[in-house]
């Protein structure tokens, strides 16, 4: 499901974020509807659903503040990239480091290429 510039990947969690779930007392809990995009993103994030912006994975906890158990008033969106087995976090709006750009190009081409360091 597309919400603004973000893609929500897990349809089951999208449904739970929109409609809530039935608890043991047969009462629906959670669910924020689909009209408020910010609330939907926060509820979906709270459920641990994967969020993408284009081809980049959004870090969990960008829309929901797990420490204070409430949605962020101003989301703190950042992306997680795997580079040589290590995870690198980059804030939204910051230019990607060259290593991450190289990894993205290699993934798009479907190959892993060696990036040689310039000797100039």
Sine and cosine of phi, psi and omega as CSV:
sin_phi,cos_phi,sin_psi,cos_psi,sin_omega,cos_omega
0.00,0.00,0.69,-0.72,0.02,-1.00
-1.00,-0.09,0.79,-0.61,0.07,-1.00
-0.80,-0.60,0.98,-0.22,-0.09,-1.00
0.88,0.47,-0.81,-0.59,-0.01,-1.00
-1.00,-0.06,0.15,0.99,-0.06,-1.00
-0.93,-0.38,0.55,-0.83,0.08,-1.00
-0.95,-0.33,0.80,-0.59,0.07,-1.00
-1.00,-0.10,0.86,-0.50,-0.22,-0.98
-1.00,0.08,-0.63,0.78,-0.13,-0.99
-1.00,-0.05,0.96,-0.27,-0.06,-1.00
-0.88,0.47,-0.59,0.80,0.00,-1.00
-0.90,0.43,-0.65,0.76,0.02,-1.00
-0.96,0.29,-0.50,0.86,0.10,-1.00
-0.88,0.47,-0.72,0.69,0.01,-1.00
-0.87,0.49,-0.69,0.72,0.02,-1.00
-0.91,0.41,-0.62,0.79,0.01,-1.00
-0.92,0.40,-0.60,0.80,-0.02,-1.00
-0.98,0.18,-0.76,0.65,-0.17,-0.99
-0.98,-0.20,-0.24,0.97,-0.06,-1.00
0.99,0.16,-0.11,-0.99,0.03,-1.00
-0.73,-0.68,0.43,-0.90,0.02,-1.00
-1.00,0.07,0.83,-0.56,0.00,-1.00
-0.99,0.13,-0.01,-1.00,-0.02,-1.00
-0.90,0.44,-0.40,0.92,0.01,-1.00
-1.00,-0.05,0.28,0.96,0.00,-1.00
0.87,0.50,0.48,0.88,0.06,-1.00
-0.92,-0.38,0.70,-0.72,0.01,-1.00
-0.96,0.30,0.77,-0.64,0.01,-1.00
-0.86,-0.51,0.63,-0.77,0.00,-1.00
0.98,0.20,-0.25,-0.97,-0.02,-1.00
1.00,0.08,0.82,-0.58,-0.06,-1.00
-0.86,-0.52,0.07,1.00,-0.07,-1.00
0.97,0.22,-0.08,-1.00,-0.06,-1.00
-0.89,-0.46,0.01,1.00,-0.08,-1.00
-0.99,0.15,-0.49,0.87,-0.01,-1.00
-0.99,-0.17,0.98,-0.19,-0.08,-1.00
-0.87,0.50,-0.67,0.74,-0.02,-1.00
-0.89,0.45,-0.68,0.73,0.02,-1.00
-0.91,0.40,-0.64,0.77,0.02,-1.00
-0.90,0.43,-0.71,0.71,0.03,-1.00
-0.88,0.48,-0.66,0.75,0.00,-1.00
-0.92,0.40,-0.70,0.71,-0.01,-1.00
-0.91,0.41,-0.67,0.74,0.03,-1.00
-0.90,0.44,-0.68,0.74,0.04,-1.00
-0.88,0.48,-0.67,0.74,0.02,-1.00
-0.86,0.51,-0.58,0.82,0.02,-1.00
-0.98,0.20,-0.10,1.00,0.04,-1.00
0.99,0.12,0.39,0.92,0.01,-1.00
-0.97,0.24,0.60,-0.80,0.02,-1.00
-0.95,0.31,0.72,-0.69,0.01,-1.00
-0.84,-0.55,0.71,-0.71,0.03,-1.00
-0.85,-0.52,0.52,-0.85,0.19,-0.98
-0.83,-0.56,0.97,-0.24,-0.15,-0.99
0.92,0.39,-0.85,-0.53,0.03,-1.00
-0.98,-0.21,0.11,0.99,-0.07,-1.00
-0.98,-0.18,0.69,-0.72,-0.01,-1.00
-0.99,0.11,0.80,-0.60,0.02,-1.00
-0.99,0.15,0.69,-0.73,0.01,-1.00
-0.91,0.42,0.71,-0.70,0.08,-1.00
-0.89,0.45,0.66,-0.75,-0.04,-1.00
1.00,-0.05,0.19,0.98,0.05,-1.00
-0.97,0.23,-0.48,0.88,-0.05,-1.00
-0.93,-0.36,-0.40,0.92,-0.02,-1.00
-0.87,-0.50,0.78,-0.62,-0.01,-1.00
-1.00,0.06,0.99,-0.13,-0.05,-1.00
-0.92,0.40,-0.52,0.85,-0.01,-1.00
-0.90,0.44,-0.68,0.73,-0.03,-1.00
-0.98,-0.21,0.07,1.00,0.05,-1.00
0.80,0.61,0.76,0.65,0.06,-1.00
-0.38,-0.92,0.38,-0.93,0.03,-1.00
-0.91,0.42,0.53,-0.85,0.11,-0.99
-0.94,0.33,0.65,-0.76,0.12,-0.99
-0.93,0.38,-0.69,0.73,0.09,-1.00
-0.87,-0.49,0.97,-0.24,-0.04,-1.00
-0.82,0.58,0.56,-0.83,0.00,-1.00
-0.93,-0.36,0.97,0.23,-0.11,-0.99
-0.97,0.23,0.78,-0.63,0.14,-0.99
-0.61,-0.79,0.27,-0.96,-0.07,-1.00
-0.89,-0.45,0.48,-0.88,0.03,-1.00
-0.91,-0.42,0.78,-0.62,0.04,-1.00
-0.82,-0.57,0.60,-0.80,0.08,-1.00
-0.98,-0.17,0.88,-0.47,0.00,-1.00
-0.81,-0.59,0.91,-0.41,0.00,-1.00
0.79,0.61,0.68,0.73,0.06,-1.00
0.98,0.18,0.02,1.00,0.04,-1.00
-0.91,-0.40,0.54,-0.84,0.02,-1.00
-1.00,-0.08,0.74,-0.68,-0.01,-1.00
-0.88,-0.48,0.76,-0.65,0.02,-1.00
-0.97,-0.24,0.76,-0.65,0.01,-1.00
-0.77,-0.64,0.80,-0.61,0.01,-1.00
-0.93,0.37,0.53,-0.85,0.06,-1.00
-0.88,0.47,0.69,-0.73,0.01,-1.00
1.00,-0.07,-0.20,0.98,0.03,-1.00
-1.00,-0.06,0.67,-0.75,0.01,-1.00
-0.89,0.45,0.69,-0.73,-0.01,-1.00
-0.93,0.37,0.66,-0.75,0.09,-1.00
-0.88,0.47,0.43,-0.90,-0.03,-1.00
-0.83,0.56,-0.62,0.78,0.00,-1.00
-0.87,0.49,-0.66,0.75,-0.01,-1.00
-0.94,0.35,-0.64,0.77,0.06,-1.00
-0.86,0.51,-0.67,0.74,0.00,-1.00
-0.90,0.44,-0.67,0.74,0.02,-1.00
-0.90,0.44,-0.67,0.74,0.01,-1.00
-0.90,0.44,-0.66,0.75,0.03,-1.00
-0.89,0.45,-0.70,0.71,0.01,-1.00
-0.88,0.47,-0.65,0.76,0.02,-1.00
-0.91,0.42,-0.68,0.74,0.00,-1.00
-0.89,0.46,-0.59,0.81,0.00,-1.00
-0.99,0.12,-0.18,0.98,0.02,-1.00
0.97,0.25,0.31,0.95,0.00,-1.00
-0.68,-0.73,0.36,-0.93,0.14,-0.99
-0.96,-0.27,0.84,-0.54,-0.01,-1.00
-0.90,-0.43,0.54,-0.84,0.09,-1.00
-0.98,0.18,0.72,-0.69,0.06,-1.00
-0.98,-0.21,0.92,-0.40,-0.05,-1.00
-1.00,0.07,0.65,-0.76,0.02,-1.00
-0.97,0.23,0.70,-0.71,0.02,-1.00
-0.94,0.34,0.66,-0.75,0.01,-1.00
-0.99,-0.16,0.13,0.99,-0.01,-1.00
-0.98,0.20,0.00,0.00,0.00,0.00
